[in-house]
């Protein structure tokens, strides 16, 4: 059959993907180097929080292949893929598990960072909401989880190389252009995810960043009144 191009990834999904790549790399480097760069690390974490909030909303109101209801696989779809009988667009069933795992790990990394306290140069904006022992616990998990993310990103990168070299399937091309060449007439271009959905997702993401930065934290108690010297 003659191949044709269909739209798979909408612009917001592609922008989210590449921004998350860049911000994740920058956050890892700044966190690893520490020192004066730790404040930048915290700001990058807030930006990532906004991106994740946007993606979670976009997974509900975005276009066809960005929606969780479309690509989150059930057992039948997984077995069909393993037997070579799965035909579809967007994330394949195993790739969908990778995306979900990455979203979970990154979400935990953001939450743990918000309440972390290294007792040296960084205090998360939501640190006051937890006890000192809880903050120390999350700080340790934050450092450990960073390496889990590195492992998952490495596995994801190797999978892309495998598909490109062995299966002759360039997964990066659709993520740059939004389009994929297909020969199945039953496969249709993505629909939905218009401007209204985009504005809603952005507003929720902005609100999430405001909350993550302590927007709902209780106001600090007023300083004690100054009294005149007894003399």
N, C-alpha and C positions, 0 to 999 in steps of 0.2 A: 504494500500500500504506500501511497505517497504521503510523506511526512508533512505535518503542519505544526505551526507553533500555537500553543495555547498559553494563556496567562495563568501562572501558578501562584507566585508570590507578589502581593501588592506592595506598594511603595513603603507604607509604614512598617510592614514586617521586615523588609530588607534593611531599612534604615535602623530599626531596632537591632537587628542581628549584627550589623557591622559596628554600630556604636557600642554594643555590649562587648564585642571582641576587643575594641580599642580600650574601653574603660576597664575591662577586667585585667588586661595586660598592665595598664598603668597602675591599677590598684595593687596588683601583686608586686610590681617593682617597687612602688613607694612604700608598701608595707614591709617588704623584705629589707630595704635600705634603712627604714626607720629614721630616727633623729629628727631633724627639722622638716623632713618630708612627711611626717606622720599627720600633720594637719591637712596636707593635700590628699593623703590617703582617706581621711575622714570625709572630705568633700566629694571625692570620687565615689565613696560608698553611698552618699546621699543621692548622687546622680544615678547610680546603679539601682537604688531603691525606686526611683521614679521610673526608670526603664522597665523594671520588673512589674511594677504596678500597671504600667501601660500595657504590657504584654498580657497580663492576666485578664484585663478588661477586653483587650483586642481579641483574645481567645474566645470571647463570648459574642462580641458585636462586629468583629472583623470580617474579612472576605472568606470565601468558602474554605480554602485549604489552611487558613490560619486558625480556624476554630477548633477548639478541643473536641467538640462533638464529632468532627470529621476525622481527625487523625489519631485520637486516643484508641488504641487497638483492643479488641476483645480476643478471647482465645481462638475463635474460628479464623479471624484474620491473621493471627500470628502463625497458626498451623498452615494456612494457605500460603503464606509467604515462605515458610520453610520448605514447603513442597514445590515452590516455584510457580504457584498458581495465583499469586496476588498480582493484580494489575490495577494500578491507580496512580494518582498524582499526589504531590505533597510528600510528607514524610512517610517512608515505608514503616511497617509495624515495629521493627527493631530500632529504626531511627527515632520513632516517636517515643520509645522508652528512654532513649538517650536524652531527648529534649526535656522530657518530664523530670528525669533525674537531675539534669543541669539546673532547671528552674527551682527544684527543691533545694539543692545544695547552695545555689546563689541566694535564695531567699533566706535560708538559715544563716548564711554568711553575713547578710545585711543585718538581720535581727540581732545576731550575737555581737556584731560590731557596734550596734547602737547602745548596748548596755555594757560594753567592755570598759575596763579600766586597767591600764598597765602600771598604774601607780608611779609613773615617771613623767610622761609628756602627753598622754592622750586619755581623755575621759569621754565616753560616748554621750551623745546628747540626751539619751534616755537612761543614763546610768542611775539617776536619783530614784528611779522607779523600782529598783531591785536592791537587795541587801549586798553587803560587801562580799560575802561568800558566794552568792549567786553570780555577781559580776566577775569574780575570779574564775569561777567555773566556766562561764561563757567566754571569757578571754582565752582560756586554754583551748576550748573547742573551736574558737575562731581561728586560731593558729593551725590546729590540726586539720580543720575542714578546708583550709586553703590548699593543702596538698592533695586532698581528695578531688578538688576542682581541677588542679593541674593534671591529675591522672585521667579524669574524665575528658578534659580538653585534648590530651594527648591521644586517647583512644578515638575520639571523634576525628581528629586530624588524620590518624592512620586509616580510619574507615573511608574518609574522602579519597585518600591516595589509592586505597584498594579498589574502590569503585571506578576511579579514573583509569587505573592501569590494567586491572584484571577484567572488570566488567564493561570497560569502555563507556562508562556513564559519568559524565562530568556534572557533579552535583553543585559545583560553584557557579556555573554559567547561569542557571535559573536564579540563584541568589543575587547575582549582579544585575541581570536584565529583567527578571521577573517572568521570563518565558521559557518553555520547554518544548522540544520537538517530540511529537508523538505520532503514532500511526494507527491508534485505536480511535475510530470515529465516535465511540461512546464517551470518550473523555471530553469534558467541557471546561472552558475557562472559568476562573474564579469569579464569583459575583458577590455583591454586597460590600460592606465596609466603606460606606460613603463618607462625606464630609461631616455629617452630623455625628456618626459613630466615632469618627476621629476626634472631634472636638470633645465629646464626652470622655473618651479615654484619656486625652491630654489633661482635662480638668481634674479627673480623678487622680492622675499621676502627680499633678502639681500639689493636690491636697495631701497625698501620701508623703511627699517630700516635706511638706510643712509640718505634718505630724511627726515624721521621723526626726526632724530637726528640733523637736521639743515644743512645737506649737501648742500642744495641749498640756504641757507640764504645768503643775501648779506654780503660782508665782512664789518666789522666795520670800521668806518672812522679812518684814522690815527690820532695819538695823535697830539695836537698842537705843533708846533716847540718851543723849549726852547730858550728863549732869554737871552742874558747876562745881568747881573745886570747893572743898569744905572750908578752906581758909577764906 
